[in-house]
Amino acid sequence: IPFRIAAQTHPLYYIVDWILDICLVADSFLNYREFAVVIKGDLVTKRSAIKRHYIKTRLKTDLVSSLPLDLLAFLIVGGHHPKAALVMDVLRLPKLLRLCRLPKVLGDIYRTLEDTNLPLAPIRLTQFFLGVIIVAHWAACGFLALATWEHGDWCDGLDEDSAEIVDWANEHTECLWHDTWIQQQIVNGKLPTTHGGGDVLQLYIRAFNWALPTLVVVVIGDVTPITSAE
């Protein structure tokens, strides 16, 4: 979802998201009716008790996160509106409420692994590493989103045949990202001067390359990557 907000991809890409949303609704239904739960150390299989427990613990979160707000916006606004992608991205934010269940799930996993006498240190290290990666991903998306929201839509009006513009493609690209970090990356030769400064993946890689070292406070001397592959 943060990447969607930053990149503002075409609304048709949301078909995959909507299919996954259907899977989440099915998961909520099964948790409400079928899946047994552990309450105070006892395995509860009685359907009425499962329903009461679900209503008490998960109903509100699952209900809010399952509302198809983005689909309603797509049907009302349409996929060709210039701000349709941004509106739909923002309306998907409530789905992040499901992340609130992650600590409980991890706790259950750790308790299960403790019973098997497996070493937990490598697992906890992996969890920490993945946590840093996720936070860096969110920071990179925010960094990219700031530039995306600030880029100049008025650049579409540049005269392609103007004698004042030596290289229209270069001028147009720099104009799009005027006064943003992406313009500086283009000037330094780390992003292409054509095709709007590169595709979304190139821009994201550059943003992530800023976010990860910044979060972990790693100083890598004066050696800096030049190409997206680096």
C-alpha positions in Angstrom: 0.0 0.0 0.0 2.8 2.5 0.8 4.4 1.7 -2.6 1.0 2.2 -4.3 0.7 5.7 -2.8 4.3 6.6 -3.8 4.2 5.2 -7.3 0.5 5.9 -8.1 0.2 2.9 -10.5 -2.7 2.5 -12.9 -6.0 1.5 -11.2 -6.2 -1.7 -13.3 -3.3 -3.1 -11.2 -5.8 -3.2 -8.3 -7.5 -6.3 -9.8 -4.8 -8.4 -8.0 -5.5 -6.5 -4.7 -9.2 -7.1 -5.0 -8.7 -10.8 -5.5 -6.5 -10.8 -2.3 -9.2 -8.8 -0.5 -11.7 -11.6 -1.4 -9.3 -14.1 0.2 -9.1 -11.9 3.4 -12.9 -11.9 3.6 -13.0 -15.6 3.2 -10.4 -15.9 6.0 -12.5 -13.7 8.3 -15.6 -15.9 7.6 -13.7 -19.1 8.4 -12.3 -17.6 11.6 -15.8 -16.6 12.5 -17.4 -20.0 12.0 -14.9 -22.8 11.6 -11.3 -22.3 12.9 -10.8 -23.4 16.5 -9.1 -21.0 18.9 -7.0 -21.3 22.1 -8.5 -19.5 25.0 -6.6 -19.6 28.3 -4.7 -22.6 27.2 -7.7 -24.6 26.2 -8.6 -25.5 22.6 -12.1 -24.4 21.8 -13.9 -26.1 19.0 -17.5 -25.3 19.8 -18.9 -23.0 17.1 -20.9 -20.7 19.4 -17.8 -20.1 21.5 -15.7 -19.5 18.4 -18.2 -16.9 17.2 -18.3 -15.1 20.5 -14.5 -15.0 20.7 -14.2 -13.6 17.1 -16.8 -10.9 17.7 -15.0 -9.9 20.9 -11.5 -9.8 19.5 -11.4 -9.4 15.8 -14.7 -8.3 14.3 -14.2 -4.6 14.4 -10.7 -4.7 12.9 -11.6 -7.2 10.2 -14.7 -5.3 9.3 -13.0 -1.9 8.9 -10.1 -3.4 7.0 -12.4 -5.4 4.6 -14.5 -2.5 3.5 -14.0 -2.0 -0.3 -13.5 1.7 -0.1 -11.1 1.8 -3.0 -13.4 -0.2 -5.2 -16.3 2.2 -4.5 -14.0 5.1 -5.4 -13.0 3.4 -8.6 -16.7 2.9 -9.5 -17.6 6.5 -8.6 -14.6 8.4 -9.9 -13.5 6.1 -12.7 -10.0 4.9 -13.6 -9.2 7.8 -15.9 -9.5 10.6 -13.4 -6.0 12.2 -12.8 -6.2 11.6 -9.0 -8.0 8.3 -9.1 -4.9 6.3 -8.3 -4.0 8.5 -5.3 -7.5 8.4 -3.9 -7.7 4.6 -4.2 -4.3 4.2 -2.6 -5.2 6.3 0.4 -8.5 4.5 0.8 -6.6 1.2 1.1 -4.8 2.4 4.2 -7.3 0.9 6.7 -6.3 -2.6 5.5 -3.0 -2.1 7.3 -5.0 -2.5 10.6 -4.6 -6.3 10.0 -0.9 -5.8 10.9 -2.1 -5.4 14.5 -2.4 -9.2 14.6 1.3 -9.7 13.8 2.7 -9.6 17.3 0.2 -12.2 18.5 1.0 -14.4 15.5 4.7 -14.1 16.2 4.2 -14.9 19.9 2.3 -18.1 19.0 5.1 -19.1 16.6 7.8 -18.5 19.3 5.9 -20.5 21.9 5.5 -23.4 19.4 9.2 -23.3 18.6 10.2 -23.2 22.3 8.4 -26.6 22.7 10.6 -28.0 19.9 13.9 -26.9 21.6 15.0 -25.2 18.4 17.5 -22.2 18.8 15.5 -19.0 18.6 18.5 -16.6 18.2 18.7 -17.0 14.4 15.0 -16.5 14.1 14.9 -13.4 16.2 17.9 -12.0 14.2 16.0 -12.7 11.0 12.9 -11.0 12.5 14.9 -7.9 13.4 16.5 -7.8 9.9 13.1 -8.1 8.2 11.7 -5.4 10.5 14.5 -3.0 9.4 13.8 -3.8 5.8 10.1 -3.1 6.2 10.6 0.2 7.9 13.2 1.2 5.3 10.6 0.3 2.6 8.0 2.5 4.2 10.6 5.3 4.5 11.6 4.9 0.9 8.0 5.0 -0.2 7.5 8.2 1.8 10.6 9.7 0.2 9.4 8.8 -3.3 5.9 10.0 -2.5 7.1 13.5 -1.5 8.9 13.9 -4.9 5.9 12.4 -6.8 3.4 14.8 -5.2 5.7 17.8 -5.9 6.6 17.2 -9.5 5.5 19.7 -12.1 2.4 18.8 -14.0 2.7 22.1 -15.9 5.7 20.7 -17.8 3.4 19.0 -20.2 2.9 22.4 -21.8 6.6 22.8 -22.8 7.0 23.5 -26.5 8.8 20.6 -28.0 9.9 22.7 -31.0 11.1 25.7 -29.0 14.6 27.0 -30.0 15.3 27.7 -26.3 15.2 24.1 -25.4 18.3 22.3 -26.8 17.3 18.9 -25.6 13.6 18.8 -25.0 13.6 15.4 -23.3 16.2 16.4 -20.8 14.5 19.7 -20.1 11.1 18.1 -19.7 12.5 15.4 -17.3 14.3 18.0 -15.1 11.2 20.1 -15.2 9.0 17.3 -14.0 11.1 16.8 -10.9 12.1 20.4 -10.3 13.3 21.1 -6.8 13.1 17.5 -5.7 15.8 14.9 -4.8 15.1 13.1 -8.1 16.2 16.2 -10.1 19.5 16.1 -8.2 19.9 12.4 -9.0 19.3 13.2 -12.7 21.8 16.1 -12.6 24.4 13.8 -11.0 23.9 11.2 -13.7 22.4 8.5 -11.4 19.0 8.5 -13.1 18.4 8.8 -16.9 17.6 12.2 -18.4 14.8 10.7 -20.5 11.6 8.8 -19.8 10.7 10.9 -16.8 13.9 10.1 -14.9 13.4 6.3 -15.3 10.7 3.8 -14.5 9.1 3.4 -11.1 11.5 0.6 -10.1 14.5 2.8 -10.7 13.1 5.6 -8.6 12.2 3.2 -5.8 15.7 1.7 -5.8 17.2 5.1 -5.4 14.8 6.0 -2.6 15.5 2.7 -0.8 19.2 3.3 -1.2 18.8 6.5 0.8 16.4 5.0 3.4 18.2 1.9 4.5 21.7 3.4 5.3 19.9 6.4 6.9 17.9 4.2 9.2 20.8 1.9 10.3 23.2 4.8 10.5 25.8 3.0 8.3 28.5 5.2 6.8 30.0 3.5 3.7 33.0 5.8 3.2 32.9 7.9 0.1 31.9 5.0 -2.2 28.4 5.7 -3.6 26.4 3.6 -6.1 26.0 5.1 -9.6 23.7 2.7 -11.4 20.4 1.2 -10.2 22.0 -2.3 -10.3 24.7 -1.2 -7.9 
